[in-house]
Amino acid sequence: MSRVPVRDRTWARFATVRAAGPVAPPDAETLRAQLRELARLDPGHPWLCRVDLTRGRLRPVTGSALDAFVDAVVREIDGDPGPERLAREQLAEPLGELPFRLVLGRSSVALRSAHLLGDGAVVDRWFPALLAGGGASALRRRDTSRSPLLRAGLRRFGRHPLDAVRAVRGAFPLAPPAPPRTREVPELGVPEVVTATVPAAEVARLRAARDEGRTRASVAAQLMSRTAAALARHGVVAEGALVMMDCRRYLGPGAAVTGNFAAGPYLDVDATNAEAMAAALARATDDAVPLVLLAAATARTGALGLRRRLGGSPGVVSPSRVGVPVQPRLTLSYQGRLALDDLPWLDRKAARYLQAAQPAGPEGITVAFAPTSAGTQLTATAHPDVFDPALLRAALAEVAGEAVAGAQPVGSVEGGDSRMAVSARRCPS
């Protein structure tokens, strides 16, 4: 039994989902045999352990228990619901003690994994490798640098300690201002998953605009701002945005880390402005604000764990509350270049790769951007009891240059009112 690193225990309550199609997945027995071989080659592999969230430990599955385990984590279903429905269904079904669950449809697949096993950089390597048919050796654990957080901190701030002060200052504010009035909401249901694909030709146009000097904003910043603007035009007006960023860039060449090594600084800028987003992203990256936030989150998780071990109260989970009116909290995650070529695509021009995450609270909207051979896949998750899925779908379709029948914008970037995007079923403003 191994203890989950403190850095990963921060994410113990969360799970992530990946879904892809159209693909020709291997049959379930082939994948199960591959996992049995991995157990032989790499005993104690984290993805072949039962997860004990209460004690923060991983329990390796061995011997006669392995067959039942691999049967549980690899599941075949009849028919083909498609990536979007598969992703939604996997968000709805808890893992329990399982580290992951892989669901195989006829031409689509989905993976739900415990977030404490790894962030997007880890999952987006594991998922394609599992399906690529490269054998168990491709799934073995990679060597990881010792004390990566300390190593990254010393490399970035060791010679210039005053830079750490600037990074701490740059980390604030951590979120938009709290609303003056809030109300309690009933227990929320399963998040809705909404997707759209920005065509490869449009992504190339955005890249050309940057390369030719017509904008200083990267493709990522342009897509993020376009998404925020489309949401605002449909009544979902967020103040700034939280942007997830990989901290591995601060480790230096030759270093590697598994598990979770990302954090999300809040950018207190006009998220609908590509130039403002690009400048804020560059400033946060240069100042290593994500690294400071990662260190702070790890320290807080360690302190809470110590308190529990010393017999302190674990704390009371507060009921969910939303602002009056609702104040959307936008989280953006751009994964950059992904190694998706090994997935068994049936049609690369129609490739869809969904990255669905649990929203950050009842007012949370998470939008992930995944480059594929077909373009850039947008996947938004939000609670349908708070936000009308039809408006989210229309906003993402607008970003992708598509049309959605019957969906009309309810506001403008300047004057949009987030109350108009709120479902009146359970959370009226």
Secondary structure, DSSP 8 states (H G I E B T S, - for coil): -EE--HHHHTTTT-EEEEEEESB----HHHHHHHHHHHHHHSTT-GGGEEEETTTTEEEE--TTHHHHHHHHHEEE-SS---HHHHHHHHHHS--TT-SEEEEE-SS-EEEEEEGGGB-HHHHHHHHHHHHTT--GGGGS-----SSHHHHHHHHHHSS-THHHHHHHHHT--SSS---S-EEE-------EEEEEEEEHHHHHHHHHHHHTTS-S--HHHHHHHHHHHHHHHTT---SSEEE-EEGGGGS-TT----B--EE--EE-S-TT-HHHHHHHHHHHHHTTHHHHHHHHHHHHHHHHHHHHHTT---------EEESS---EEEEEE--S---TTS-BS-GGG-EEEEEE--SSTTEEEEEEEEETTEEEEEEEE-TTTB-HHHHHHHHHHHHT---TT----S-TTT--GGGGB-TTT---
